[in-house]
Amino acid sequence: MLAIGDKILDFGRDKRMNRNSVEDSIDAPINFMLPAVPNAAEFCRTNFSAEKGKDYDQDIKFMKGTTTLAFKFDGGIIVSVDSRATQGAYIASQAVKKIIEINPYLLGTMAGGAADCQYWERDLGRQCRLYELRNKERISVAAASKLLANIMFQYRGYGLSMGTMITGWDKTGPQLYYVDNDATRLKGELFSVGSGSTYAYGVLDNFYRKDLTVEEAIELGKRAITHATYRDASSGGINNVYWVTEDGWKKVWAGDTSEMYYKYYPRALMSSTEAAAAAEEGVSETKDGGPQVVPMED
C-alpha cells in the first residue's frame, strides 16, 4: 500500500512540475540551434543569403518569387495572394497558403522564405493570444505588427527572408502594416510584396480608389494578382482573396489564375486576324471578361 501511495504522490508531483515547466516555457525566449562555426551570422549570410544576384555560388539557392497585395477601402480591407512556391526555375508547389490566419480579426501574408514566414507569423499568433488572455482584450494591429518587427530586429543579419503584411480590424478601425526581415515597419493604405509586385502595382495604380464598392474591390484584387502571375514566372497557382471587416475576416474567392487570365483578357484566345479586327472596331476588355465597344477618341 505504501508503494502505491508513493506512486500516487509522485504522480501528483510530476503533474505540478510539468505544469510549472509549461508555464515557464511560455515566456521563455526562443532559442535555435546555430551552426557550429565561429561566426554564425556571417556563415548564414555567406551560405544562405536572401538577396537575388548574390547567391549563385551557394550550395542552397534562395531564389524565390510570389505576389501578395492588400489595400484599404471604404468597405474594409482586401487581401489577395497567389499560391506558387518556387526554388529558382523549379516550381515546388502550386498550393501554398500565403495568407496566415493569425486570429479571427488579424491576417498576415507570406513573401520570401516560406519556412520563415510560416514560423514567425504562427509564433505571432501565439503572442497575440497570450496578450488577449493577460489583458482581456484583442491586440491592436499596430501592436501585433510591432511584436513581429521587434523579433525581426533581434534576428537581423541571420539570413531570415520575410516580407509580410499584417492587417486587420481593431478599435481604431481597419489597419494595414508592412513588416520585413530587416525590421522595417510601415503603415499604409496599399501594399504589394513579392517578385510580381511591380506588375500588381501597375493594375492597382490604374484602378484603385478609396470609394470602391465591395464587388469592385474584390475584382481589383483578383485582376492585379492575375496580371502579375501572367508576367512573373515565379507567381501563379490559385488566387485567394480575403475581405476584412469589423466582424472579422472572410474568404471570398479562390480561383485558378491560368483560367482567370482568359476571363480578363479574352483577346488572348483570338487569332491575330480576330484581334486586329477587334482593335479596329474599338473593342476593349472588361473586368467581367465580355467585350465592350468604346467610342474612339479624336
Contacts in CASP RR format, 6 or more apart in sequence:
PFRMAT RR
TARGET T0000
AUTHOR 0000-0000-0000
METHOD contacts of the structure
MODEL  1
MLAIGDKILDFGRDKRMNRNSVEDSIDAPINFMLPAVPNAAEFCRTNFSA
EKGKDYDQDIKFMKGTTTLAFKFDGGIIVSVDSRATQGAYIASQAVKKII
EINPYLLGTMAGGAADCQYWERDLGRQCRLYELRNKERISVAAASKLLAN
IMFQYRGYGLSMGTMITGWDKTGPQLYYVDNDATRLKGELFSVGSGSTYA
YGVLDNFYRKDLTVEEAIELGKRAITHATYRDASSGGINNVYWVTEDGWK
KVWAGDTSEMYYKYYPRALMSSTEAAAAAEEGVSETKDGGPQVVPMED
26 130 0 8 1.000
30 123 0 8 1.000
34 40 0 8 1.000
35 43 0 8 1.000
35 44 0 8 1.000
37 43 0 8 1.000
40 158 0 8 1.000
41 157 0 8 1.000
41 158 0 8 1.000
41 159 0 8 1.000
44 157 0 8 1.000
44 158 0 8 1.000
44 159 0 8 1.000
45 157 0 8 1.000
45 159 0 8 1.000
46 58 0 8 1.000
47 58 0 8 1.000
47 59 0 8 1.000
47 60 0 8 1.000
48 58 0 8 1.000
48 60 0 8 1.000
48 62 0 8 1.000
48 159 0 8 1.000
49 55 0 8 1.000
49 58 0 8 1.000
49 62 0 8 1.000
49 159 0 8 1.000
50 62 0 8 1.000
50 112 0 8 1.000
50 113 0 8 1.000
50 159 0 8 1.000
50 160 0 8 1.000
50 161 0 8 1.000
50 181 0 8 1.000
52 63 0 8 1.000
55 61 0 8 1.000
55 62 0 8 1.000
55 63 0 8 1.000
61 87 0 8 1.000
61 88 0 8 1.000
62 113 0 8 1.000
62 161 0 8 1.000
63 86 0 8 1.000
63 87 0 8 1.000
63 88 0 8 1.000
64 85 0 8 1.000
64 86 0 8 1.000
64 87 0 8 1.000
64 88 0 8 1.000
64 112 0 8 1.000
64 113 0 8 1.000
64 161 0 8 1.000
64 195 0 8 1.000
64 234 0 8 1.000
65 84 0 8 1.000
65 86 0 8 1.000
65 111 0 8 1.000
65 112 0 8 1.000
65 194 0 8 1.000
65 195 0 8 1.000
65 196 0 8 1.000
65 232 0 8 1.000
65 234 0 8 1.000
65 235 0 8 1.000
66 81 0 8 1.000
66 82 0 8 1.000
66 84 0 8 1.000
66 85 0 8 1.000
66 98 0 8 1.000
66 110 0 8 1.000
66 111 0 8 1.000
66 112 0 8 1.000
66 193 0 8 1.000
66 194 0 8 1.000
66 195 0 8 1.000
66 196 0 8 1.000
66 234 0 8 1.000
66 235 0 8 1.000
67 81 0 8 1.000
67 82 0 8 1.000
67 192 0 8 1.000
67 194 0 8 1.000
67 195 0 8 1.000
67 196 0 8 1.000
67 197 0 8 1.000
67 199 0 8 1.000
67 200 0 8 1.000
67 225 0 8 1.000
67 228 0 8 1.000
67 229 0 8 1.000
67 232 0 8 1.000
67 235 0 8 1.000
67 236 0 8 1.000
68 79 0 8 1.000
68 80 0 8 1.000
68 81 0 8 1.000
68 82 0 8 1.000
68 98 0 8 1.000
68 109 0 8 1.000
68 110 0 8 1.000
68 111 0 8 1.000
68 165 0 8 1.000
68 192 0 8 1.000
68 193 0 8 1.000
68 194 0 8 1.000
68 197 0 8 1.000
69 79 0 8 1.000
69 80 0 8 1.000
69 81 0 8 1.000
69 190 0 8 1.000
69 191 0 8 1.000
69 192 0 8 1.000
69 193 0 8 1.000
69 197 0 8 1.000
69 200 0 8 1.000
69 204 0 8 1.000
69 221 0 8 1.000
69 224 0 8 1.000
69 225 0 8 1.000
70 77 0 8 1.000
70 78 0 8 1.000
70 79 0 8 1.000
70 80 0 8 1.000
70 109 0 8 1.000
70 165 0 8 1.000
70 167 0 8 1.000
70 176 0 8 1.000
70 190 0 8 1.000
70 191 0 8 1.000
71 77 0 8 1.000
71 78 0 8 1.000
71 176 0 8 1.000
71 189 0 8 1.000
71 190 0 8 1.000
71 191 0 8 1.000
71 204 0 8 1.000
71 208 0 8 1.000
71 217 0 8 1.000
71 220 0 8 1.000
71 221 0 8 1.000
72 174 0 8 1.000
72 176 0 8 1.000
72 188 0 8 1.000
72 189 0 8 1.000
72 190 0 8 1.000
72 210 0 8 1.000
73 209 0 8 1.000
73 210 0 8 1.000
73 211 0 8 1.000
73 212 0 8 1.000
73 217 0 8 1.000
74 210 0 8 1.000
74 211 0 8 1.000
74 212 0 8 1.000
75 212 0 8 1.000
75 214 0 8 1.000
75 217 0 8 1.000
75 245 0 8 1.000
76 169 0 8 1.000
76 174 0 8 1.000
76 217 0 8 1.000
76 243 0 8 1.000
76 244 0 8 1.000
76 245 0 8 1.000
77 167 0 8 1.000
77 168 0 8 1.000
77 169 0 8 1.000
77 174 0 8 1.000
77 176 0 8 1.000
77 243 0 8 1.000
77 244 0 8 1.000
78 217 0 8 1.000
78 218 0 8 1.000
78 220 0 8 1.000
78 221 0 8 1.000
78 241 0 8 1.000
78 242 0 8 1.000
78 243 0 8 1.000
78 244 0 8 1.000
79 99 0 8 1.000
79 107 0 8 1.000
79 108 0 8 1.000
79 109 0 8 1.000
79 165 0 8 1.000
79 167 0 8 1.000
79 241 0 8 1.000
79 242 0 8 1.000
79 243 0 8 1.000
79 244 0 8 1.000
79 249 0 8 1.000
80 221 0 8 1.000
80 222 0 8 1.000
80 224 0 8 1.000
80 225 0 8 1.000
80 239 0 8 1.000
80 240 0 8 1.000
80 241 0 8 1.000
80 242 0 8 1.000
81 98 0 8 1.000
81 99 0 8 1.000
81 109 0 8 1.000
81 110 0 8 1.000
81 225 0 8 1.000
81 239 0 8 1.000
81 240 0 8 1.000
82 98 0 8 1.000
82 225 0 8 1.000
82 228 0 8 1.000
82 229 0 8 1.000
82 235 0 8 1.000
82 236 0 8 1.000
82 237 0 8 1.000
82 238 0 8 1.000
82 239 0 8 1.000
82 257 0 8 1.000
83 93 0 8 1.000
83 94 0 8 1.000
83 95 0 8 1.000
83 96 0 8 1.000
83 97 0 8 1.000
83 98 0 8 1.000
83 236 0 8 1.000
83 237 0 8 1.000
83 238 0 8 1.000
83 239 0 8 1.000
83 240 0 8 1.000
84 91 0 8 1.000
84 93 0 8 1.000
84 94 0 8 1.000
84 96 0 8 1.000
84 229 0 8 1.000
84 234 0 8 1.000
84 235 0 8 1.000
84 236 0 8 1.000
84 237 0 8 1.000
85 91 0 8 1.000
85 92 0 8 1.000
85 93 0 8 1.000
85 94 0 8 1.000
85 96 0 8 1.000
85 114 0 8 1.000
86 92 0 8 1.000
86 234 0 8 1.000
88 234 0 8 1.000
89 233 0 8 1.000
94 236 0 8 1.000
94 237 0 8 1.000
94 238 0 8 1.000
95 237 0 8 1.000
95 238 0 8 1.000
96 110 0 8 1.000
96 114 0 8 1.000
97 240 0 8 1.000
98 109 0 8 1.000
98 110 0 8 1.000
98 111 0 8 1.000
98 240 0 8 1.000
99 107 0 8 1.000
99 108 0 8 1.000
99 109 0 8 1.000
99 110 0 8 1.000
99 240 0 8 1.000
99 242 0 8 1.000
100 107 0 8 1.000
100 108 0 8 1.000
100 109 0 8 1.000
100 110 0 8 1.000
100 117 0 8 1.000
100 118 0 8 1.000
100 121 0 8 1.000
100 122 0 8 1.000
101 107 0 8 1.000
101 249 0 8 1.000
102 108 0 8 1.000
102 121 0 8 1.000
102 124 0 8 1.000
102 125 0 8 1.000
102 128 0 8 1.000
102 144 0 8 1.000
102 166 0 8 1.000
103 125 0 8 1.000
103 128 0 8 1.000
103 129 0 8 1.000
103 132 0 8 1.000
103 138 0 8 1.000
104 248 0 8 1.000
104 249 0 8 1.000
105 138 0 8 1.000
105 168 0 8 1.000
105 169 0 8 1.000
105 170 0 8 1.000
105 244 0 8 1.000
105 248 0 8 1.000
105 249 0 8 1.000
106 125 0 8 1.000
106 128 0 8 1.000
106 139 0 8 1.000
106 141 0 8 1.000
106 144 0 8 1.000
106 166 0 8 1.000
106 167 0 8 1.000
106 168 0 8 1.000
106 249 0 8 1.000
107 166 0 8 1.000
107 167 0 8 1.000
107 168 0 8 1.000
107 242 0 8 1.000
107 244 0 8 1.000
107 249 0 8 1.000
108 121 0 8 1.000
108 164 0 8 1.000
108 165 0 8 1.000
108 166 0 8 1.000
108 167 0 8 1.000
109 164 0 8 1.000
109 165 0 8 1.000
109 167 0 8 1.000
109 193 0 8 1.000
110 117 0 8 1.000
110 118 0 8 1.000
110 121 0 8 1.000
110 162 0 8 1.000
110 163 0 8 1.000
110 164 0 8 1.000
111 117 0 8 1.000
111 162 0 8 1.000
111 163 0 8 1.000
111 164 0 8 1.000
111 193 0 8 1.000
111 194 0 8 1.000
112 161 0 8 1.000
112 162 0 8 1.000
112 163 0 8 1.000
112 194 0 8 1.000
113 161 0 8 1.000
113 162 0 8 1.000
116 160 0 8 1.000
116 161 0 8 1.000
116 162 0 8 1.000
116 181 0 8 1.000
117 162 0 8 1.000
117 163 0 8 1.000
117 164 0 8 1.000
120 148 0 8 1.000
120 151 0 8 1.000
120 152 0 8 1.000
120 160 0 8 1.000
120 162 0 8 1.000
121 148 0 8 1.000
121 164 0 8 1.000
123 151 0 8 1.000
124 144 0 8 1.000
124 147 0 8 1.000
124 148 0 8 1.000
124 151 0 8 1.000
124 166 0 8 1.000
127 147 0 8 1.000
128 138 0 8 1.000
128 139 0 8 1.000
128 144 0 8 1.000
128 147 0 8 1.000
131 139 0 8 1.000
131 143 0 8 1.000
132 138 0 8 1.000
132 139 0 8 1.000
138 170 0 8 1.000
139 170 0 8 1.000
140 170 0 8 1.000
140 171 0 8 1.000
140 172 0 8 1.000
140 175 0 8 1.000
141 166 0 8 1.000
141 167 0 8 1.000
141 168 0 8 1.000
141 169 0 8 1.000
141 170 0 8 1.000
141 175 0 8 1.000
141 176 0 8 1.000
141 177 0 8 1.000
142 170 0 8 1.000
142 172 0 8 1.000
142 175 0 8 1.000
142 177 0 8 1.000
142 187 0 8 1.000
144 166 0 8 1.000
145 166 0 8 1.000
145 177 0 8 1.000
145 179 0 8 1.000
145 185 0 8 1.000
146 185 0 8 1.000
148 164 0 8 1.000
148 166 0 8 1.000
148 179 0 8 1.000
149 179 0 8 1.000
149 183 0 8 1.000
149 184 0 8 1.000
149 185 0 8 1.000
150 183 0 8 1.000
152 160 0 8 1.000
152 162 0 8 1.000
152 179 0 8 1.000
152 180 0 8 1.000
152 181 0 8 1.000
152 182 0 8 1.000
152 183 0 8 1.000
153 183 0 8 1.000
155 181 0 8 1.000
156 181 0 8 1.000
156 182 0 8 1.000
156 183 0 8 1.000
159 181 0 8 1.000
160 181 0 8 1.000
161 181 0 8 1.000
162 179 0 8 1.000
162 180 0 8 1.000
162 181 0 8 1.000
163 178 0 8 1.000
163 179 0 8 1.000
163 180 0 8 1.000
163 181 0 8 1.000
163 193 0 8 1.000
163 194 0 8 1.000
164 178 0 8 1.000
164 179 0 8 1.000
164 180 0 8 1.000
164 193 0 8 1.000
165 176 0 8 1.000
165 177 0 8 1.000
165 178 0 8 1.000
165 179 0 8 1.000
165 191 0 8 1.000
165 193 0 8 1.000
166 176 0 8 1.000
166 177 0 8 1.000
166 178 0 8 1.000
166 179 0 8 1.000
167 174 0 8 1.000
167 175 0 8 1.000
167 176 0 8 1.000
167 177 0 8 1.000
167 244 0 8 1.000
168 174 0 8 1.000
168 175 0 8 1.000
168 176 0 8 1.000
168 244 0 8 1.000
168 248 0 8 1.000
168 249 0 8 1.000
169 175 0 8 1.000
169 244 0 8 1.000
169 245 0 8 1.000
169 246 0 8 1.000
169 248 0 8 1.000
173 246 0 8 1.000
174 244 0 8 1.000
175 187 0 8 1.000
176 187 0 8 1.000
176 188 0 8 1.000
176 189 0 8 1.000
176 190 0 8 1.000
176 191 0 8 1.000
177 185 0 8 1.000
177 186 0 8 1.000
177 187 0 8 1.000
177 188 0 8 1.000
178 184 0 8 1.000
178 185 0 8 1.000
178 186 0 8 1.000
178 188 0 8 1.000
178 191 0 8 1.000
178 193 0 8 1.000
179 185 0 8 1.000
189 210 0 8 1.000
190 204 0 8 1.000
190 208 0 8 1.000
192 200 0 8 1.000
192 201 0 8 1.000
192 204 0 8 1.000
192 224 0 8 1.000
194 235 0 8 1.000
195 232 0 8 1.000
195 234 0 8 1.000
195 235 0 8 1.000
196 228 0 8 1.000
196 231 0 8 1.000
196 232 0 8 1.000
196 234 0 8 1.000
196 235 0 8 1.000
197 228 0 8 1.000
199 227 0 8 1.000
199 228 0 8 1.000
199 230 0 8 1.000
199 231 0 8 1.000
199 232 0 8 1.000
200 224 0 8 1.000
200 225 0 8 1.000
200 227 0 8 1.000
200 228 0 8 1.000
202 224 0 8 1.000
202 227 0 8 1.000
203 220 0 8 1.000
203 223 0 8 1.000
203 224 0 8 1.000
203 227 0 8 1.000
203 228 0 8 1.000
204 220 0 8 1.000
204 221 0 8 1.000
204 224 0 8 1.000
207 220 0 8 1.000
207 223 0 8 1.000
208 220 0 8 1.000
212 220 0 8 1.000
214 243 0 8 1.000
217 243 0 8 1.000
218 241 0 8 1.000
218 243 0 8 1.000
218 252 0 8 1.000
218 253 0 8 1.000
219 287 0 8 1.000
221 241 0 8 1.000
222 239 0 8 1.000
222 241 0 8 1.000
222 253 0 8 1.000
222 260 0 8 1.000
223 264 0 8 1.000
223 287 0 8 1.000
225 235 0 8 1.000
225 239 0 8 1.000
225 257 0 8 1.000
226 239 0 8 1.000
226 257 0 8 1.000
226 260 0 8 1.000
226 261 0 8 1.000
226 264 0 8 1.000
227 264 0 8 1.000
228 235 0 8 1.000
229 235 0 8 1.000
229 236 0 8 1.000
229 237 0 8 1.000
229 239 0 8 1.000
229 257 0 8 1.000
229 258 0 8 1.000
229 261 0 8 1.000
230 257 0 8 1.000
230 261 0 8 1.000
230 265 0 8 1.000
236 257 0 8 1.000
236 258 0 8 1.000
237 256 0 8 1.000
237 257 0 8 1.000
237 258 0 8 1.000
238 254 0 8 1.000
238 255 0 8 1.000
238 256 0 8 1.000
238 257 0 8 1.000
239 253 0 8 1.000
239 254 0 8 1.000
239 255 0 8 1.000
239 256 0 8 1.000
239 257 0 8 1.000
239 260 0 8 1.000
240 251 0 8 1.000
240 253 0 8 1.000
240 254 0 8 1.000
240 255 0 8 1.000
241 251 0 8 1.000
241 252 0 8 1.000
241 253 0 8 1.000
241 254 0 8 1.000
242 249 0 8 1.000
242 250 0 8 1.000
242 251 0 8 1.000
242 252 0 8 1.000
243 249 0 8 1.000
243 250 0 8 1.000
243 251 0 8 1.000
243 252 0 8 1.000
244 250 0 8 1.000
261 268 0 8 1.000
262 268 0 8 1.000
262 269 0 8 1.000
263 288 0 8 1.000
263 289 0 8 1.000
264 285 0 8 1.000
264 287 0 8 1.000
264 289 0 8 1.000
265 285 0 8 1.000
266 285 0 8 1.000
266 289 0 8 1.000
266 290 0 8 1.000
266 291 0 8 1.000
267 274 0 8 1.000
267 275 0 8 1.000
267 278 0 8 1.000
267 285 0 8 1.000
270 278 0 8 1.000
278 291 0 8 1.000
281 293 0 8 1.000
282 293 0 8 1.000
282 294 0 8 1.000
282 296 0 8 1.000
283 291 0 8 1.000
283 292 0 8 1.000
283 293 0 8 1.000
283 294 0 8 1.000
284 291 0 8 1.000
284 292 0 8 1.000
284 294 0 8 1.000
285 291 0 8 1.000
285 292 0 8 1.000
286 292 0 8 1.000
END
